[in-house]
C-alpha cells in the first residue's frame, strides 16, 4: 500500500470520529474507582469508553439513571447543633439531679431560675433548628420531585399527588416551580 493511500484512509477514519474536546473530572472513592476499573477490565474498555457508553445508554432510554443522595453539609451542621442542644438538656438534668439529691422534695429559687433560663435557650435553639430542617426538607423535596418529573413525565397526576402528600396543599406549586419554603 502506498503512503498516499494509507494517509487518505487515516484521514477518512479520523473524519468519521467525533471531535472530543471536552474533559470531565469525576471524583471517586477508592472503592468506587476499584469497581469502575474492574468493570472496565472485564469489558475490555477504557474508563472513558465505558462512561461514554453509560451516557449513550441513558440517552437511548436503555437504562434509567440512578440518583445518589450525598451527605449534605447543612444537615451535618444541624446534626451537630442538635447534639449541642442535647448537651444543654443533659446539663440541666444534672443540675436538677444534684439539687434533688441535696434537697429532696424542693428546688431552690436559684436552681429553678437557672433551669428555666436553660430551657428557654433550648427552646430557642430548637425553634431555629426546626425552621432550618423544614427549609432543607422543602429544598430536598423540590430536588426529588423535579428529578421524578424528568424521569417520569408521563405520570404528572400521580407525581402531583405524591408532591401534595409531601408538602400538603403546596405540592402543585412546587412542581410548577412557584412554591417556596
N, CA and C atoms as a LAMMPS dump frame, in Angstrom:
ITEM: TIMESTEP
0
ITEM: NUMBER OF ATOMS
543
ITEM: BOX BOUNDS ff ff ff
-5.0000000000000000e+02 5.0000000000000000e+02
-5.0000000000000000e+02 5.0000000000000000e+02
-5.0000000000000000e+02 5.0000000000000000e+02
ITEM: ATOMS id mol type element x y z
1 1 1 N 0.847 -1.182 0
2 1 2 C 0 0 0
3 1 3 C 0.881 1.229 0
4 2 1 N 0.5 2.193 -0.806
5 2 2 C 1.31 3.41 -0.863
6 2 3 C 1.019 4.279 0.349
7 3 1 N 1.965 5.156 0.623
8 3 2 C 1.788 6.042 1.776
9 3 3 C 0.662 7.034 1.542
10 4 1 N 0.387 7.383 0.26
11 4 2 C -0.73 8.295 -0.029
12 4 3 C -2.064 7.644 0.312
13 5 1 N -2.211 6.362 -0.059
14 5 2 C -3.477 5.676 0.23
15 5 3 C -3.649 5.495 1.739
16 6 1 N -2.571 5.139 2.397
17 6 2 C -2.656 4.938 3.835
18 6 3 C -3.043 6.239 4.531
19 7 1 N -2.448 7.311 4.158
20 7 2 C -2.758 8.568 4.82
21 7 3 C -4.168 9.042 4.497
22 8 1 N -4.663 8.772 3.292
23 8 2 C -6.041 9.174 2.994
24 8 3 C -7.022 8.32 3.791
25 9 1 N -6.688 7.031 3.979
26 9 2 C -7.551 6.177 4.786
27 9 3 C -7.542 6.655 6.238
28 10 1 N -6.389 6.999 6.742
29 10 2 C -6.281 7.523 8.101
30 10 3 C -7.087 8.802 8.222
31 11 1 N -7.002 9.649 7.206
32 11 2 C -7.77 10.904 7.236
33 11 3 C -9.264 10.632 7.225
34 12 1 N -9.709 9.655 6.414
35 12 2 C -11.141 9.327 6.368
36 12 3 C -11.613 8.795 7.72
37 13 1 N -10.822 7.925 8.333
38 13 2 C -11.197 7.38 9.638
39 13 3 C -11.237 8.475 10.694
40 14 1 N -10.279 9.373 10.632
41 14 2 C -10.254 10.479 11.592
42 14 3 C -11.455 11.379 11.394
43 15 1 N -11.889 11.553 10.144
44 15 2 C -13.04 12.411 9.866
45 15 3 C -14.327 11.791 10.398
46 16 1 N -14.394 10.465 10.485
47 16 2 C -15.599 9.792 10.97
48 16 3 C -15.757 9.919 12.486
49 17 1 N -14.654 10.05 13.209
50 17 2 C -14.707 10.124 14.672
51 17 3 C -15.141 11.515 15.118
52 18 1 N -16.053 11.576 16.072
53 18 2 C -16.433 12.899 16.582
54 18 3 C -15.264 13.524 17.341
55 19 1 N -15.163 14.819 17.232
56 19 2 C -14.089 15.545 17.901
57 19 3 C -14.424 15.669 19.387
58 20 1 N -13.57 15.132 20.23
59 20 2 C -13.816 15.14 21.679
60 20 3 C -12.884 16.146 22.322
61 21 1 N -13.374 17.355 22.47
62 21 2 C -12.547 18.427 23.025
63 21 3 C -12.837 18.697 24.496
64 22 1 N -13.903 18.151 25.013
65 22 2 C -14.307 18.445 26.388
66 22 3 C -13.747 17.401 27.35
67 23 1 N -13.361 17.866 28.532
68 23 2 C -12.858 16.983 29.578
69 23 3 C -13.781 17.103 30.783
70 24 1 N -14.091 15.976 31.381
71 24 2 C -14.933 15.945 32.576
72 24 3 C -14.126 15.293 33.688
73 25 1 N -14.135 15.919 34.854
74 25 2 C -13.459 15.332 36.01
75 25 3 C -14.512 14.792 36.966
76 26 1 N -14.286 13.595 37.447
77 26 2 C -15.213 12.949 38.368
78 26 3 C -14.415 12.459 39.569
79 27 1 N -14.946 12.694 40.751
80 27 2 C -14.274 12.212 41.961
81 27 3 C -14.903 10.882 42.379
82 28 1 N -14.046 9.921 42.683
83 28 2 C -14.478 8.611 43.138
84 28 3 C -13.797 8.289 44.464
85 29 1 N -14.472 7.501 45.286
86 29 2 C -13.806 6.936 46.461
87 29 3 C -12.914 5.803 45.951
88 30 1 N -12.033 5.305 46.804
89 30 2 C -11.168 4.187 46.401
90 30 3 C -11.999 2.983 45.965
91 31 1 N -13.08 2.712 46.702
92 31 2 C -13.934 1.567 46.385
93 31 3 C -14.64 1.763 45.049
94 32 1 N -15.157 2.969 44.808
95 32 2 C -15.846 3.238 43.545
96 32 3 C -14.893 3.114 42.362
97 33 1 N -13.686 3.644 42.509
98 33 2 C -12.709 3.565 41.426
99 33 3 C -12.306 2.116 41.168
100 34 1 N -12.146 1.338 42.224
101 34 2 C -11.816 -0.08 42.054
102 34 3 C -12.939 -0.802 41.316
103 35 1 N -14.186 -0.472 41.653
104 35 2 C -15.327 -1.087 40.971
105 35 3 C -15.354 -0.681 39.498
106 36 1 N -15.115 0.601 39.214
107 36 2 C -15.081 1.073 37.827
108 36 3 C -13.979 0.359 37.051
109 37 1 N -12.801 0.265 37.637
110 37 2 C -11.681 -0.398 36.964
111 37 3 C -11.974 -1.877 36.719
112 38 1 N -12.628 -2.53 37.676
113 38 2 C -12.971 -3.945 37.499
114 38 3 C -13.948 -4.123 36.338
115 39 1 N -14.942 -3.25 36.26
116 39 2 C -15.909 -3.324 35.161
117 39 3 C -15.211 -3.07 33.833
118 40 1 N -14.379 -2.041 33.794
119 40 2 C -13.667 -1.705 32.551
120 40 3 C -12.757 -2.85 32.117
121 41 1 N -12.093 -3.476 33.07
122 41 2 C -11.212 -4.597 32.757
123 41 3 C -12.018 -5.768 32.205
124 42 1 N -13.143 -6.055 32.855
125 42 2 C -13.999 -7.157 32.421
126 42 3 C -14.532 -6.919 31.009
127 43 1 N -14.905 -5.696 30.718
128 43 2 C -15.478 -5.359 29.41
129 43 3 C -14.415 -4.978 28.385
130 44 1 N -13.148 -4.957 28.834
131 44 2 C -12.03 -4.578 27.973
132 44 3 C -12.266 -3.201 27.342
133 45 1 N -12.62 -2.255 28.214
134 45 2 C -12.885 -0.879 27.784
135 45 3 C -12.055 0.071 28.639
136 46 1 N -11.756 1.226 28.078
137 46 2 C -11.129 2.268 28.885
138 46 3 C -12.203 2.885 29.777
139 47 1 N -11.771 3.615 30.779
140 47 2 C -12.735 4.315 31.633
141 47 3 C -13.594 5.256 30.8
142 48 1 N -12.947 6.017 29.925
143 48 2 C -13.678 6.985 29.096
144 48 3 C -14.708 6.291 28.22
145 49 1 N -14.298 5.201 27.578
146 49 2 C -15.225 4.485 26.692
147 49 3 C -16.406 3.933 27.482
148 50 1 N -16.13 3.389 28.665
149 50 2 C -17.21 2.842 29.476
150 50 3 C -18.182 3.938 29.912
151 51 1 N -17.649 5.053 30.398
152 51 2 C -18.521 6.141 30.849
153 51 3 C -19.322 6.713 29.683
154 52 1 N -18.704 6.826 28.5
155 52 2 C -19.449 7.283 27.323
156 52 3 C -20.585 6.311 26.998
157 53 1 N -20.306 5.013 27.1
158 53 2 C -21.352 4.027 26.799
159 53 3 C -22.505 4.145 27.795
160 54 1 N -22.196 4.461 29.046
161 54 2 C -23.26 4.662 30.045
162 54 3 C -24.143 5.843 29.66
163 55 1 N -23.514 6.938 29.234
164 55 2 C -24.273 8.123 28.812
165 55 3 C -25.151 7.778 27.615
166 56 1 N -24.59 7.053 26.646
167 56 2 C -25.357 6.678 25.452
168 56 3 C -26.549 5.805 25.812
169 57 1 N -26.376 4.887 26.76
170 57 2 C -27.486 4.014 27.161
171 57 3 C -28.603 4.808 27.832
172 58 1 N -28.247 5.775 28.659
173 58 2 C -29.27 6.61 29.298
174 58 3 C -29.973 7.456 28.244
175 59 1 N -29.195 8.043 27.32
176 59 2 C -29.793 8.852 26.255
177 59 3 C -30.724 8.017 25.389
178 60 1 N -30.331 6.78 25.116
179 60 2 C -31.137 5.903 24.273
180 60 3 C -32.329 5.305 24.985
181 61 1 N -32.449 5.543 26.278
182 61 2 C -33.578 5.011 27.035
183 61 3 C -33.403 3.554 27.43
184 62 1 N -32.198 3.004 27.223
185 62 2 C -31.963 1.603 27.574
186 62 3 C -31.939 1.384 29.081
187 63 1 N -31.49 2.385 29.825
188 63 2 C -31.441 2.287 31.288
189 63 3 C -31.917 3.603 31.884
190 64 1 N -32.429 3.512 33.096
191 64 2 C -32.84 4.708 33.826
192 64 3 C -31.67 5.18 34.676
193 65 1 N -31.415 6.484 34.718
194 65 2 C -30.323 6.968 35.569
195 65 3 C -30.664 6.766 37.042
196 66 1 N -29.651 6.593 37.839
197 66 2 C -29.815 6.453 39.28
198 66 3 C -29.326 7.73 39.932
199 67 1 N -30.139 8.286 40.803
200 67 2 C -29.746 9.495 41.512
201 67 3 C -29.219 9.102 42.88
202 68 1 N -28.063 9.618 43.223
203 68 2 C -27.441 9.308 44.502
204 68 3 C -27.531 10.543 45.385
205 69 1 N -28.081 10.365 46.568
206 69 2 C -28.155 11.464 47.52
207 69 3 C -26.878 11.429 48.352
208 70 1 N -26.161 12.527 48.343
209 70 2 C -24.905 12.587 49.086
210 70 3 C -25.134 13.275 50.422
211 71 1 N -24.154 13.209 51.268
212 71 2 C -24.251 13.873 52.567
213 71 3 C -24.318 15.375 52.356
214 72 1 N -25.154 15.992 53.118
215 72 2 C -25.388 17.417 52.973
216 72 3 C -24.716 18.153 54.133
217 73 1 N -23.902 19.148 53.803
218 73 2 C -23.181 19.9 54.84
219 73 3 C -24.147 20.585 55.803
220 74 1 N -25.272 21.101 55.278
221 74 2 C -26.26 21.739 56.155
222 74 3 C -26.839 20.726 57.141
223 75 1 N -27.145 19.54 56.648
224 75 2 C -27.711 18.513 57.521
225 75 3 C -26.701 18.101 58.589
226 76 1 N -25.434 18.002 58.204
227 76 2 C -24.407 17.638 59.182
228 76 3 C -24.247 18.734 60.238
229 77 1 N -24.297 19.99 59.805
230 77 2 C -24.188 21.1 60.749
231 77 3 C -25.371 21.078 61.716
232 78 1 N -26.567 20.82 61.184
233 78 2 C -27.75 20.785 62.045
234 78 3 C -27.692 19.609 63.013
235 79 1 N -27.134 18.497 62.574
236 79 2 C -26.974 17.361 63.487
237 79 3 C -26.04 17.743 64.627
238 80 1 N -25.001 18.502 64.311
239 80 2 C -24.079 18.975 65.348
240 80 3 C -24.794 19.924 66.31
241 81 1 N -25.645 20.806 65.766
242 81 2 C -26.408 21.717 66.622
243 81 3 C -27.369 20.938 67.514
244 82 1 N -27.992 19.903 66.95
245 82 2 C -28.907 19.084 67.748
246 82 3 C -28.148 18.398 68.883
247 83 1 N -26.921 17.966 68.603
248 83 2 C -26.092 17.354 69.645
249 83 3 C -25.8 18.37 70.749
250 84 1 N -25.508 19.619 70.359
251 84 2 C -25.256 20.678 71.353
252 84 3 C -26.483 20.92 72.22
253 85 1 N -27.65 20.892 71.589
254 85 2 C -28.893 21.068 72.344
255 85 3 C -29.042 19.931 73.347
256 86 1 N -28.726 18.713 72.915
257 86 2 C -28.78 17.565 73.82
258 86 3 C -27.836 17.726 74.998
259 87 1 N -26.658 18.277 74.742
260 87 2 C -25.696 18.535 75.824
261 87 3 C -26.288 19.528 76.816
262 88 1 N -26.939 20.588 76.297
263 88 2 C -27.569 21.581 77.18
264 88 3 C -28.656 20.941 78.044
265 89 1 N -29.46 20.084 77.441
266 89 2 C -30.525 19.414 78.195
267 89 3 C -29.912 18.516 79.271
268 90 1 N -28.829 17.827 78.932
269 90 2 C -28.157 16.972 79.928
270 90 3 C -27.595 17.791 81.086
271 91 1 N -27.077 18.979 80.793
272 91 2 C -26.56 19.843 81.859
273 91 3 C -27.685 20.265 82.799
274 92 1 N -28.826 20.598 82.221
275 92 2 C -29.986 20.969 83.043
276 92 3 C -30.395 19.782 83.917
277 93 1 N -30.415 18.592 83.331
278 93 2 C -30.796 17.396 84.092
279 93 3 C -29.812 17.133 85.23
280 94 1 N -28.516 17.342 84.985
281 94 2 C -27.518 17.14 86.046
282 94 3 C -27.74 18.114 87.207
283 95 1 N -28.023 19.372 86.866
284 95 2 C -28.272 20.372 87.918
285 95 3 C -29.491 19.961 88.741
286 96 1 N -30.552 19.544 88.058
287 96 2 C -31.767 19.127 88.77
288 96 3 C -31.505 17.895 89.633
289 97 1 N -30.783 16.927 89.1
290 97 2 C -30.475 15.717 89.88
291 97 3 C -29.643 16.047 91.114
292 98 1 N -28.64 16.887 90.937
293 98 2 C -27.793 17.268 92.079
294 98 3 C -28.619 17.989 93.135
295 99 1 N -29.504 18.876 92.698
296 99 2 C -30.33 19.652 93.637
297 99 3 C -31.299 18.744 94.39
298 100 1 N -31.923 17.803 93.682
299 100 2 C -32.891 16.939 94.367
300 100 3 C -32.208 15.961 95.313
301 101 1 N -30.942 15.621 95.055
302 101 2 C -30.209 14.756 95.988
303 101 3 C -29.851 15.518 97.257
304 102 1 N -29.453 16.783 97.089
305 102 2 C -29.055 17.554 98.273
306 102 3 C -30.252 18.142 99.016
307 103 1 N -31.341 18.415 98.326
308 103 2 C -32.558 18.968 98.949
309 103 3 C -33.778 18.204 98.419
310 104 1 N -33.999 16.976 98.899
311 104 2 C -35.123 16.192 98.379
312 104 3 C -36.458 16.921 98.549
313 105 1 N -37.281 16.845 97.497
314 105 2 C -38.62 17.414 97.56
315 105 3 C -38.719 18.888 97.279
316 106 1 N -37.598 19.569 97.009
317 106 2 C -37.706 21.007 96.729
318 106 3 C -36.56 21.457 95.825
319 107 1 N -36.808 22.563 95.147
320 107 2 C -35.775 23.2 94.319
321 107 3 C -35.592 24.622 94.823
322 108 1 N -34.348 25.023 94.957
323 108 2 C -34.109 26.406 95.388
324 108 3 C -34.484 27.345 94.248
325 109 1 N -34.902 28.579 94.577
326 109 2 C -35.265 29.541 93.535
327 109 3 C -34.127 29.783 92.535
328 110 1 N -32.882 29.761 92.996
329 110 2 C -31.748 29.98 92.096
330 110 3 C -31.616 28.872 91.062
331 111 1 N -31.745 27.619 91.535
332 111 2 C -31.642 26.474 90.62
333 111 3 C -32.823 26.469 89.659
334 112 1 N -34.007 26.753 90.185
335 112 2 C -35.19 26.798 89.332
336 112 3 C -35.026 27.866 88.252
337 113 1 N -34.497 29.017 88.611
338 113 2 C -34.259 30.094 87.641
339 113 3 C -33.235 29.696 86.588
340 114 1 N -32.142 29.025 87.035
341 114 2 C -31.129 28.557 86.081
342 114 3 C -31.735 27.576 85.08
343 115 1 N -32.556 26.673 85.597
344 115 2 C -33.18 25.675 84.723
345 115 3 C -34.134 26.327 83.729
346 116 1 N -34.918 27.296 84.202
347 116 2 C -35.835 27.995 83.298
348 116 3 C -35.062 28.725 82.205
349 117 1 N -33.977 29.392 82.593
350 117 2 C -33.151 30.1 81.608
351 117 3 C -32.578 29.112 80.595
352 118 1 N -32.068 27.997 81.096
353 118 2 C -31.515 26.972 80.207
354 118 3 C -32.556 26.407 79.265
355 119 1 N -33.757 26.173 79.79
356 119 2 C -34.829 25.635 78.946
357 119 3 C -35.276 26.645 77.89
358 120 1 N -35.282 27.928 78.233
359 120 2 C -35.621 28.954 77.237
360 120 3 C -34.595 28.968 76.104
361 121 1 N -33.313 28.822 76.467
362 121 2 C -32.27 28.758 75.437
363 121 3 C -32.476 27.538 74.542
364 122 1 N -32.772 26.401 75.16
365 122 2 C -33.005 25.174 74.392
366 122 3 C -34.204 25.354 73.475
367 123 1 N -35.281 25.957 73.996
368 123 2 C -36.477 26.181 73.181
369 123 3 C -36.146 27.043 71.961
370 124 1 N -35.378 28.116 72.171
371 124 2 C -34.997 28.988 71.058
372 124 3 C -34.142 28.265 70.031
373 125 1 N -33.168 27.476 70.511
374 125 2 C -32.307 26.724 69.597
375 125 3 C -33.111 25.694 68.814
376 126 1 N -34.035 25.016 69.497
377 126 2 C -34.874 24.026 68.816
378 126 3 C -35.775 24.676 67.771
379 127 1 N -36.296 25.845 68.086
380 127 2 C -37.152 26.555 67.138
381 127 3 C -36.379 26.912 65.869
382 128 1 N -35.154 27.44 66.032
383 128 2 C -34.329 27.773 64.864
384 128 3 C -33.996 26.522 64.058
385 129 1 N -33.651 25.464 64.771
386 129 2 C -33.289 24.224 64.104
387 129 3 C -34.484 23.642 63.35
388 130 1 N -35.66 23.721 63.947
389 130 2 C -36.875 23.235 63.292
390 130 3 C -37.128 23.994 61.998
391 131 1 N -36.964 25.317 62.019
392 131 2 C -37.143 26.117 60.804
393 131 3 C -36.135 25.722 59.726
394 132 1 N -34.885 25.504 60.127
395 132 2 C -33.86 25.115 59.152
396 132 3 C -34.151 23.738 58.563
397 133 1 N -34.579 22.802 59.416
398 133 2 C -34.905 21.46 58.935
399 133 3 C -36.062 21.534 57.946
400 134 1 N -37.065 22.352 58.246
401 134 2 C -38.195 22.498 57.332
402 134 3 C -37.727 23.063 55.991
403 135 1 N -36.812 24.024 56.026
404 135 2 C -36.27 24.57 54.783
405 135 3 C -35.509 23.524 53.988
406 136 1 N -34.698 22.724 54.668
407 136 2 C -33.97 21.647 53.975
408 136 3 C -34.929 20.616 53.412
409 137 1 N -35.961 20.295 54.176
410 137 2 C -36.964 19.333 53.721
411 137 3 C -37.628 19.836 52.448
412 138 1 N -37.935 21.127 52.417
413 138 2 C -38.542 21.721 51.228
414 138 3 C -37.58 21.658 50.049
415 139 1 N -36.334 22.067 50.26
416 139 2 C -35.348 22.044 49.178
417 139 3 C -35.106 20.627 48.674
418 140 1 N -34.969 19.675 49.6
419 140 2 C -34.747 18.285 49.221
420 140 3 C -35.941 17.771 48.424
421 141 1 N -37.132 18.062 48.917
422 141 2 C -38.338 17.623 48.218
423 141 3 C -38.42 18.192 46.819
424 142 1 N -38.091 19.483 46.668
425 142 2 C -38.094 20.092 45.333
426 142 3 C -37.164 19.329 44.404
427 143 1 N -35.945 19.061 44.879
428 143 2 C -34.977 18.337 44.052
429 143 3 C -35.502 16.96 43.67
430 144 1 N -36.058 16.251 44.64
431 144 2 C -36.563 14.904 44.38
432 144 3 C -37.72 14.941 43.389
433 145 1 N -38.678 15.834 43.608
434 145 2 C -39.848 15.841 42.745
435 145 3 C -39.543 16.373 41.349
436 146 1 N -38.601 17.299 41.228
437 146 2 C -38.195 17.746 39.89
438 146 3 C -37.476 16.62 39.15
439 147 1 N -36.642 15.853 39.855
440 147 2 C -35.97 14.704 39.229
441 147 3 C -37.005 13.665 38.812
442 148 1 N -37.993 13.421 39.67
443 148 2 C -39.042 12.457 39.33
444 148 3 C -39.845 12.925 38.12
445 149 1 N -40.117 14.215 38.038
446 149 2 C -40.869 14.748 36.899
447 149 3 C -40.084 14.58 35.598
448 150 1 N -38.751 14.689 35.669
449 150 2 C -37.937 14.48 34.467
450 150 3 C -37.889 13 34.094
451 151 1 N -37.827 12.131 35.096
452 151 2 C -37.748 10.696 34.823
453 151 3 C -39.072 10.118 34.344
454 152 1 N -40.165 10.614 34.898
455 152 2 C -41.48 10.069 34.57
456 152 3 C -42.44 11.182 34.137
457 153 1 N -42.187 11.784 32.978
458 153 2 C -43.033 12.899 32.536
459 153 3 C -44.444 12.472 32.147
460 154 1 N -44.662 11.166 31.959
461 154 2 C -45.967 10.691 31.506
462 154 3 C -46.949 10.412 32.646
463 155 1 N -46.568 10.682 33.892
464 155 2 C -47.481 10.456 35.022
465 155 3 C -47.573 11.695 35.917
466 156 1 N -47.879 12.866 35.342
467 156 2 C -47.867 14.095 36.151
468 156 3 C -48.893 14.099 37.28
469 157 1 N -50.055 13.466 37.072
470 157 2 C -51.08 13.48 38.118
471 157 3 C -50.614 12.706 39.348
472 158 1 N -49.983 11.557 39.124
473 158 2 C -49.506 10.76 40.247
474 158 3 C -48.366 11.47 40.977
475 159 1 N -47.487 12.127 40.217
476 159 2 C -46.399 12.87 40.85
477 159 3 C -46.946 14.035 41.666
478 160 1 N -47.96 14.707 41.136
479 160 2 C -48.564 15.809 41.883
480 160 3 C -49.205 15.291 43.17
481 161 1 N -49.817 14.113 43.098
482 161 2 C -50.414 13.519 44.297
483 161 3 C -49.338 13.224 45.35
484 162 1 N -48.202 12.672 44.914
485 162 2 C -47.099 12.411 45.846
486 162 3 C -46.542 13.709 46.417
487 163 1 N -46.419 14.71 45.56
488 163 2 C -45.891 16.003 45.989
489 163 3 C -46.844 16.653 46.994
490 164 1 N -48.148 16.56 46.735
491 164 2 C -49.137 17.085 47.683
492 164 3 C -49.041 16.352 49.021
493 165 1 N -48.803 15.035 48.949
494 165 2 C -48.656 14.261 50.18
495 165 3 C -47.455 14.764 50.974
496 166 1 N -46.348 15.052 50.272
497 166 2 C -45.114 15.513 50.925
498 166 3 C -45.287 16.913 51.498
499 167 1 N -45.894 17.811 50.721
500 167 2 C -45.97 19.224 51.097
501 167 3 C -47.329 19.672 51.6
502 168 1 N -48.333 18.838 51.507
503 168 2 C -49.669 19.315 51.816
504 168 3 C -50.208 20.06 50.599
505 169 1 N -50.926 21.123 50.827
506 169 2 C -51.576 21.861 49.74
507 169 3 C -50.606 22.548 48.783
508 170 1 N -49.332 22.701 49.178
509 170 2 C -48.376 23.433 48.342
510 170 3 C -47.801 22.591 47.212
511 171 1 N -48.098 21.31 47.149
512 171 2 C -47.456 20.404 46.208
513 171 3 C -47.499 20.844 44.761
514 172 1 N -48.667 21.319 44.299
515 172 2 C -48.766 21.717 42.893
516 172 3 C -47.867 22.911 42.587
517 173 1 N -47.677 23.793 43.56
518 173 2 C -46.804 24.954 43.351
519 173 3 C -45.342 24.525 43.258
520 174 1 N -44.961 23.51 44.006
521 174 2 C -43.58 23.016 43.978
522 174 3 C -43.267 22.462 42.595
523 175 1 N -44.142 21.612 42.064
524 175 2 C -43.891 21.005 40.757
525 175 3 C -43.895 22.03 39.638
526 176 1 N -44.71 23.071 39.777
527 176 2 C -44.749 24.088 38.723
528 176 3 C -43.639 25.113 38.884
529 177 1 N -42.876 25.009 39.972
530 177 2 C -41.748 25.922 40.182
531 177 3 C -42.102 27.157 40.975
532 178 1 N -43.35 27.286 41.439
533 178 2 C -43.742 28.502 42.141
534 178 3 C -43.696 28.412 43.645
535 179 1 N -43.461 27.209 44.2
536 179 2 C -43.518 27.057 45.656
537 179 3 C -42.207 27.323 46.327
538 180 1 N -42.276 27.816 47.518
539 180 2 C -41.062 28.073 48.299
540 180 3 C -41.141 27.384 49.62
541 181 1 N -40.231 27.741 50.5
542 181 2 C -40.208 27.105 51.814
543 181 3 C -41.183 27.74 52.746
